[in-house]
Amino acid sequence: MRDLAATMTGFARTLRAAGVGADHERTQNLLKALGHLDVARREDVYWAGRLTLCATPDDLPRYDRCFAAYFGGRRAVRGLTRAATVTRHLAGGEGEGERGQEAVLATASSLEVLRQRDVAALSEAERAEVHRMLALLRARRERRLSRRLAPSRRGRLDQRRTVREALRKGDIARLRHRDRTTRPRKVVLLVDVSGSMAPYAETVLRFAHAMARTEPRATRVYSIGTRLTPISVELRHRDPGTALAEVSKAIPDWSGGTRLGEELRELLTRTSVRGAIVVVASDGWERGDPALLGEQMARLARQARRVIWVNPHKGHEDYQPLTGGMRAALPFIDDLVAGHSLAAFEELSERLSDARRPA
């Protein structure tokens, strides 16, 4: 919650610098409102801020421009204008007044550049900015038909409701129908936390947090390294910083080796992934037997609806899948995608919203 308060206080300072009446009382009202909302939903943050921080109609266009520039990302709320230059302020301590502590000019164009950059090459402040934007990512999900039926305008005739209503009203005024409902498709995310993935593992886990917060019942997350560790429960905490701290406590094999074949075998023995979208986030450096990895990937491909492999090195132009692990897994992968930047994770989120789309 502390990270959220610092981020939103900085946003309020940015608004005040742009002429919006986002005073201390309005900022406190915003933080109270966000305590009852899902901060992983960009729309929730946008409307909470707009309703609490704006004082006059003239504040609205300024608010829209500041929101788009401060939080960045391609999927700004509909109607936002991104051609704005905004000085981005950070949250300061007591006695700093309206001056705050200014960061670099955060224009929409500079944020666009940041979205495309490899997280391994970012400074600590830039990486924190990417993580803040990931926390606002709305990780959508492909829908699937469930067995549950619900009232509908079309579909099969609901004889029971039709007859009940006819008995109550004395005649058949209209036919009632029901149809199958939809649910988000289950996603199983395997995050490699071995030493070779150290520059990227935290960012992948931040993306996993956005997924778990968006669809907690349809998301299962495991860390993979020298052992398979379930971390779904830890990632469901609303605050990203708290969630990552709990994950750090739960994972016993940070920056170790990788035995993907053995861990996939354990996963497929322990649980079913039938019909799920399985996302493996790893660079493919396999210390175990590549033949075992190939066998388990074949099993995985037979059960899962789709297998997506996220390799941060895929974002480099000269990348070739030459490691033993990648060569063993490649024949059974539906999509091999990059995982090196904020833009790459936004694209992955889009792919998960329609897993039928070809690579």
Summary of the structure (lengths in Angstrom):
residues: 359
radius of gyration: 23.5
end to end distance: 37.5
largest distance: 74.6
contacts: 1172
relative contact order: 0.11
helix: 49%
strand: 16%
